[in-house]
């Protein structure tokens, strides 16, 4: 029995985020989704680096055991590059990415997974989540502290315990080998889809839309209709038996790269004419303008018999002075607004060996700290699990003071027990 993959990949920036930090890859032997993180500078770089190291594996040169080893080597190399990039470019500090990848070898699929992007398998009409999220909330669910339903609305559902990136620790992806059975349909996706669209709706869509391209398009539309709060990346892969393909049909050999790793990373790849798709397209177009919302400034033409006036030296100096005053005013205003913004932020960190709530951001400018402790809890850091202490060292962001208190309270060793 000779099998092949039929596949489609889509990525969309969503309706809220300013840029796409996700990357996706789909080829004859390899399917990948990577969800980057790290703020303004790093997320798109991290996911692109991961895909760049994995993409060369898209060939037939490995057996099942070799495929696992090749995935491990590629992820380790990507991890080393991300550490080096963050060390060489301070603005990339803290960058990281999830990775969920399937590498086909004969009738087997080698899987690597780290983070909270997901892989689902539709087999015999039933959809199952194959991967386990490497998140703090999933740890609480696994240890019986909270239910799966409570996890959906937990204030720390975005906190990850394992990622590929600027964290000086041994990476520990989940590695496995699975059967590639004809009729199976795989879905790899970032949490921009799984965090918005219910498992029931995913199952219905994967069942009803047999064409991989139409199915991938519809999944992105569903996430956009749900508000599109995050980047959305979808890879759909069908396992097909080559002998069962229609006469003249051949498995695709062209790879698809989408999201941050693609050349045209700003263009939404969702198809269709729905309102959400049009909104996403307009949003991307607006972001690509040199000055957002600015109209062209009309220029008065100069007649052939008319010379443009040459301003006097005094007028030129006055013009330069006026421009300098305007620039200084703009810079001062921007600095003040920036500082005001920092003082509207909150995060959870450590103060004198106890969990504390800070107002501001964990940075300093010219020796001036941009945050201060507003509340210190009774929670001792030494009583917390190691992975929670590590997360506190990186700080845990919060939307406001109430949210910060909730996040701090959830760190109690007995919280949810």
C-alpha positions as CSV (number, residue, x, y, z in Angstrom):
1,X,0.0,0.0,0.0
2,X,1.4,3.4,-1.1
3,X,0.1,6.4,0.7
4,X,0.5,10.2,0.3
5,X,-0.7,13.4,1.9
6,X,-3.2,15.8,0.4
7,X,-2.8,19.2,2.2
8,X,-3.7,22.9,2.5
9,X,-2.2,25.6,4.7
10,X,-3.8,29.0,5.7
11,X,-2.7,31.8,8.0
12,X,-4.4,35.1,8.9
13,X,-3.4,37.9,11.2
14,X,-6.9,38.0,12.7
15,X,-8.9,41.1,13.6
16,X,-7.0,42.4,16.6
17,X,-3.3,41.8,16.3
18,X,-1.0,44.2,14.4
19,X,1.2,41.5,12.8
20,X,1.2,37.8,12.2
21,X,3.6,35.9,14.5
22,X,2.4,32.5,13.3
23,X,4.0,30.4,10.6
24,X,2.8,27.3,8.8
25,X,4.2,24.8,6.3
26,X,2.6,22.0,4.3
27,X,4.4,19.7,1.9
28,X,4.3,16.1,0.6
29,X,6.0,14.7,3.7
30,X,5.9,17.5,6.3
31,X,3.1,19.5,8.1
32,X,4.1,22.3,10.6
33,X,2.4,25.0,12.7
34,X,4.5,27.4,14.8
35,X,2.9,30.1,17.0
36,X,5.6,32.8,17.8
37,X,5.7,35.0,20.9
38,X,7.9,37.7,22.2
39,X,6.2,41.0,21.7
40,X,6.7,43.4,18.9
41,X,10.1,42.2,17.7
42,X,10.4,38.5,18.3
43,X,7.4,36.3,17.6
44,X,7.5,36.3,13.8
45,X,11.2,35.7,13.9
46,X,10.9,32.7,16.2
47,X,8.2,30.9,14.2
48,X,10.0,31.6,11.0
49,X,13.3,30.2,12.3
50,X,11.5,27.0,13.5
51,X,9.9,26.5,10.0
52,X,13.3,27.3,8.3
53,X,14.9,24.4,10.2
54,X,12.1,22.0,9.7
55,X,11.3,22.6,6.0
56,X,14.5,20.8,4.7
57,X,13.1,17.5,6.2
58,X,10.3,17.5,3.6
59,X,11.6,14.5,1.6
60,X,11.6,10.7,1.5
61,X,15.0,10.1,3.0
62,X,14.1,8.9,6.5
63,X,12.7,5.8,8.1
64,X,10.3,6.1,11.2
65,X,13.2,6.1,13.7
66,X,15.3,8.4,11.6
67,X,12.3,10.8,11.3
68,X,12.1,11.2,15.0
69,X,15.8,11.9,15.2
70,X,15.7,14.4,12.4
71,X,12.8,16.3,14.0
72,X,14.8,16.4,17.3
73,X,17.9,17.6,15.6
74,X,16.0,20.3,13.7
75,X,14.2,21.6,16.8
76,X,17.5,21.6,18.8
77,X,19.2,23.6,16.0
78,X,16.3,26.1,15.9
79,X,16.5,26.4,19.7
80,X,20.3,27.2,19.4
81,X,19.7,29.8,16.7
82,X,17.0,31.5,18.7
83,X,19.3,31.7,21.8
84,X,22.1,33.1,19.6
85,X,19.7,35.7,17.9
86,X,18.4,36.9,21.3
87,X,22.0,37.2,22.6
88,X,23.1,39.2,19.5
89,X,20.0,41.3,19.2
90,X,18.7,42.5,22.6
91,X,15.4,43.6,21.1
92,X,14.6,40.0,20.5
93,X,15.0,38.9,24.1
94,X,12.2,36.6,25.3
95,X,11.3,35.4,21.8
96,X,9.9,31.9,21.5
97,X,7.6,29.7,19.5
98,X,5.4,26.7,19.8
99,X,5.9,23.9,17.3
100,X,3.6,21.1,16.2
101,X,5.0,19.0,13.3
102,X,4.2,15.8,11.5
103,X,6.9,14.1,9.3
104,X,5.7,11.3,7.1
105,X,7.9,8.2,6.6
106,X,6.3,5.5,4.5
107,X,3.0,4.7,6.3
108,X,4.1,6.2,9.6
109,X,4.0,9.8,11.0
110,X,6.6,11.1,13.3
111,X,5.3,13.8,15.6
112,X,7.1,16.6,17.5
113,X,5.1,18.9,19.8
114,X,6.0,21.7,22.2
115,X,3.7,24.5,23.4
116,X,0.0,24.9,23.0
117,X,-0.5,24.6,19.3
118,X,-2.5,21.5,18.6
119,X,-2.8,18.4,16.5
120,X,-6.3,16.8,16.0
121,X,-7.0,13.5,14.2
122,X,-10.3,12.8,12.5
123,X,-10.6,9.0,12.1
124,X,-13.8,7.0,11.4
125,X,-15.9,10.1,11.9
126,X,-14.6,11.0,15.4
127,X,-12.3,13.9,16.2
128,X,-9.6,13.5,18.9
129,X,-7.1,16.0,20.2
130,X,-3.7,14.2,19.9
131,X,-1.4,16.7,21.6
132,X,-1.4,17.9,25.2
133,X,-0.9,21.6,25.8
134,X,2.3,22.5,27.6
135,X,0.5,25.2,29.6
136,X,0.1,26.1,33.3
137,X,-3.7,25.6,33.0
138,X,-3.3,22.2,31.4
139,X,-1.1,21.2,34.4
140,X,-3.9,22.3,36.7
141,X,-6.3,20.2,34.8
142,X,-4.0,17.2,34.7
143,X,-3.4,17.3,38.5
144,X,-7.1,17.7,39.2
145,X,-6.9,21.3,40.5
146,X,-9.5,22.6,38.0
147,X,-11.8,21.1,35.4
148,X,-11.4,21.4,31.6
149,X,-14.4,23.7,31.6
150,X,-12.8,26.0,34.2
151,X,-9.6,26.0,32.1
152,X,-11.3,27.7,29.2
153,X,-11.8,30.9,31.2
154,X,-8.8,30.6,33.6
155,X,-6.8,33.9,33.8
156,X,-3.6,32.1,33.2
157,X,-4.7,30.0,30.2
158,X,-2.0,31.7,28.0
159,X,0.9,30.9,30.3
160,X,3.2,28.3,28.7
161,X,5.5,26.0,30.5
162,X,7.5,24.7,27.5
163,X,8.4,26.5,24.3
164,X,11.2,26.7,21.8
165,X,13.2,29.9,22.2
166,X,15.1,32.3,24.4
167,X,15.0,30.2,27.6
168,X,18.3,28.7,28.7
169,X,16.9,25.2,29.5
170,X,16.8,21.8,27.8
171,X,13.9,21.7,25.5
172,X,11.6,18.7,26.0
173,X,9.2,18.3,23.1
174,X,6.7,15.4,23.1
175,X,7.9,12.9,20.4
176,X,5.9,10.0,19.1
177,X,5.3,7.8,16.0
178,X,1.8,7.1,14.7
179,X,0.2,5.2,11.9
180,X,-0.8,7.0,8.7
181,X,-4.0,5.3,7.9
182,X,-5.8,6.2,4.6
183,X,-9.0,8.1,5.3
184,X,-7.4,10.0,8.3
185,X,-7.6,13.7,8.3
186,X,-5.2,15.7,10.4
187,X,-5.6,19.3,11.7
188,X,-2.7,21.3,13.0
189,X,-3.5,24.7,14.3
190,X,-2.5,27.6,16.5
191,X,-4.6,28.6,19.5
192,X,-6.1,31.4,17.3
193,X,-8.4,28.6,16.0
194,X,-8.6,26.2,18.9
195,X,-9.1,28.9,21.5
196,X,-12.1,30.4,19.6
197,X,-13.8,27.6,17.7
198,X,-15.3,24.7,19.7
199,X,-14.2,21.1,19.2
200,X,-17.7,20.3,18.1
201,X,-17.6,22.9,15.3
202,X,-14.1,21.8,14.3
203,X,-15.3,18.2,14.0
204,X,-18.4,19.2,11.9
205,X,-16.3,21.3,9.6
206,X,-13.6,18.6,9.1
207,X,-16.3,16.0,8.4
208,X,-18.5,18.0,6.0
209,X,-15.9,19.8,3.8
210,X,-14.0,17.0,2.1
211,X,-11.8,19.4,0.0
212,X,-8.8,20.4,2.0
213,X,-8.6,23.9,0.6
214,X,-12.2,24.6,1.2
215,X,-12.0,23.1,4.7
216,X,-8.9,25.2,5.7
217,X,-10.6,28.4,4.3
218,X,-13.7,27.7,6.4
219,X,-11.8,27.1,9.6
220,X,-10.1,30.5,9.3
221,X,-13.5,32.1,8.6
222,X,-14.9,30.6,11.7
223,X,-12.1,32.0,13.8
224,X,-12.6,35.4,12.3
225,X,-16.4,35.2,13.0
226,X,-15.5,34.4,16.6
227,X,-13.7,37.8,16.8
228,X,-10.3,36.8,15.5
229,X,-8.5,37.9,18.7
230,X,-5.3,36.2,17.8
231,X,-3.3,35.1,14.7
232,X,-4.9,32.1,13.0
233,X,-2.9,29.3,11.3
234,X,-4.4,26.1,10.0
235,X,-2.9,23.1,8.2
236,X,-5.2,20.3,7.0
237,X,-3.7,17.1,5.8
238,X,-5.5,14.0,4.4
239,X,-3.9,10.6,4.3
240,X,-4.8,9.1,0.9
241,X,-4.0,5.8,-0.8
242,X,-2.3,6.5,-4.1
243,X,-4.0,3.6,-5.9
244,X,-7.4,5.0,-4.9
245,X,-6.8,8.4,-6.5
246,X,-8.8,9.2,-9.7
247,X,-7.1,8.4,-13.0
248,X,-4.7,11.2,-14.0
249,X,-4.6,12.5,-10.4
250,X,-1.3,12.7,-8.7
251,X,-0.4,13.6,-5.1
252,X,0.7,17.3,-4.8
253,X,4.4,17.9,-4.6
254,X,4.3,21.7,-4.1
255,X,4.9,23.0,-0.6
256,X,2.9,25.8,1.0
257,X,4.5,28.3,3.4
258,X,2.1,30.8,5.2
259,X,2.2,33.4,7.9
260,X,5.4,35.1,9.1
261,X,7.7,32.6,7.3
262,X,6.0,33.4,3.9
263,X,7.3,36.1,1.6
264,X,4.0,38.0,1.6
265,X,3.4,37.7,5.3
266,X,0.8,40.6,5.5
267,X,-1.6,39.1,3.0
268,X,-4.5,37.2,4.7
269,X,-4.7,33.7,3.1
270,X,-8.3,33.1,3.9
271,X,-10.6,32.8,0.9
272,X,-14.1,33.8,0.4
273,X,-16.2,36.9,0.4
274,X,-17.6,36.9,3.9
275,X,-17.8,40.0,6.1
276,X,-15.0,38.7,8.4
277,X,-12.7,37.9,5.5
278,X,-13.3,41.4,4.0
279,X,-12.6,43.0,7.4
280,X,-9.3,41.1,7.7
281,X,-8.3,42.1,4.2
282,X,-9.1,45.8,4.9
283,X,-7.2,45.6,8.2
284,X,-4.1,44.2,6.5
285,X,-4.3,46.8,3.7
286,X,-4.6,49.6,6.3
287,X,-1.5,48.3,8.2
288,X,0.5,48.2,5.0
289,X,0.0,52.0,4.2
290,X,3.0,54.2,4.9
291,X,0.8,56.5,7.0
292,X,-2.4,54.8,8.2
293,X,-5.5,56.6,7.0
294,X,-3.6,59.5,5.4
295,X,-4.9,60.9,2.2
296,X,-2.6,62.1,-0.7
297,X,-1.6,65.7,-0.3
298,X,-2.4,67.7,-3.5
299,X,0.5,69.4,-5.1
300,X,0.0,72.7,-7.0
301,X,1.6,72.4,-10.5
302,X,4.1,75.1,-11.5
303,X,3.5,76.7,-14.9
304,X,6.4,76.8,-17.4
305,X,6.5,80.6,-17.1
306,X,6.4,80.6,-13.3
307,X,9.4,80.1,-11.1
308,X,9.1,78.7,-7.6
309,X,10.1,81.3,-5.0
310,X,13.5,80.8,-3.4
311,X,13.1,81.6,0.3
312,X,15.5,83.9,2.0
313,X,18.1,82.6,4.4
314,X,16.2,84.2,7.3
315,X,13.0,82.4,6.3
316,X,14.9,79.2,5.9
317,X,16.3,79.5,9.4
318,X,12.9,80.3,10.9
319,X,11.4,77.3,9.1
320,X,14.1,75.0,10.4
321,X,13.6,76.4,14.0
322,X,9.9,76.0,13.8
323,X,10.3,72.4,12.5
324,X,12.7,71.7,15.4
325,X,10.2,73.0,18.0
326,X,7.5,70.9,16.4
327,X,9.7,67.7,16.5
328,X,10.7,68.3,20.1
329,X,7.1,68.8,21.1
330,X,6.1,65.6,19.3
331,X,9.0,63.7,21.0
332,X,8.1,65.0,24.5
333,X,4.4,64.2,24.0
334,X,5.2,60.7,22.8
335,X,7.5,60.1,25.7
336,X,4.9,61.3,28.2
337,X,2.2,59.2,26.6
338,X,4.5,56.2,26.5
339,X,5.2,56.6,30.2
340,X,1.5,57.0,31.0
341,X,0.9,53.8,29.1
342,X,3.5,51.9,31.2
343,X,1.8,53.0,34.4
344,X,-1.4,51.5,33.2
345,X,0.2,48.0,33.0
346,X,0.4,45.4,35.8
347,X,2.3,42.2,36.2
348,X,3.0,39.5,38.9
349,X,6.6,39.0,40.0
350,X,8.7,38.5,43.1
351,X,9.6,40.9,45.9
352,X,11.6,39.8,48.9
353,X,10.9,36.1,48.3
354,X,7.2,36.7,48.1
355,X,4.8,36.9,45.2
356,X,4.0,40.6,44.5
357,X,1.9,42.7,42.1
358,X,3.7,45.4,40.2
359,X,2.4,48.5,38.4
360,X,4.3,49.4,35.2
361,X,6.5,47.2,33.1
362,X,9.6,45.2,34.1
363,X,12.1,47.5,32.4
364,X,14.2,50.6,33.1
365,X,15.2,53.6,31.1
366,X,18.5,55.4,31.9
367,X,18.5,53.8,35.3
368,X,14.9,54.8,36.0
369,X,12.7,51.8,36.9
370,X,9.3,51.7,35.0
371,X,7.6,49.7,37.7
372,X,7.0,49.6,41.4
373,X,5.4,47.1,43.9
374,X,1.8,48.0,44.7
375,X,0.9,44.9,46.7
376,X,2.9,42.0,48.3
377,X,1.1,38.8,48.9
378,X,1.6,36.2,51.7
379,X,2.6,33.6,49.1
380,X,6.2,32.5,49.6
381,X,8.1,31.7,46.4
382,X,9.9,28.8,48.0
383,X,6.5,27.0,48.5
384,X,5.7,27.1,44.8
385,X,6.6,24.4,42.2
386,X,9.8,25.0,40.2
387,X,8.0,25.7,36.9
388,X,5.9,28.4,38.6
389,X,9.0,30.0,40.1
390,X,10.6,30.0,36.7
391,X,7.5,31.7,35.3
392,X,7.6,34.3,38.0
393,X,11.2,35.1,37.2
394,X,10.0,36.0,33.7
395,X,7.0,37.9,35.2
396,X,3.3,37.2,34.5
397,X,1.5,40.0,32.7
398,X,-2.0,41.1,33.7
399,X,-4.7,43.3,32.1
400,X,-5.3,45.4,35.2
401,X,-5.0,45.4,39.0
402,X,-8.0,43.0,39.5
403,X,-6.6,40.6,36.9
404,X,-3.2,40.7,38.5
405,X,-4.7,39.9,41.9
406,X,-6.5,36.9,40.3
407,X,-3.3,35.7,38.8
408,X,-1.4,36.0,42.0
409,X,-4.2,34.2,44.0
410,X,-4.2,31.3,41.5
411,X,-0.5,30.7,42.4
412,X,-1.4,29.6,45.9
413,X,-0.2,26.0,46.4
414,X,-3.7,25.0,47.4
415,X,-5.6,27.1,44.8
416,X,-8.3,25.1,43.1
417,X,-7.5,22.0,45.2
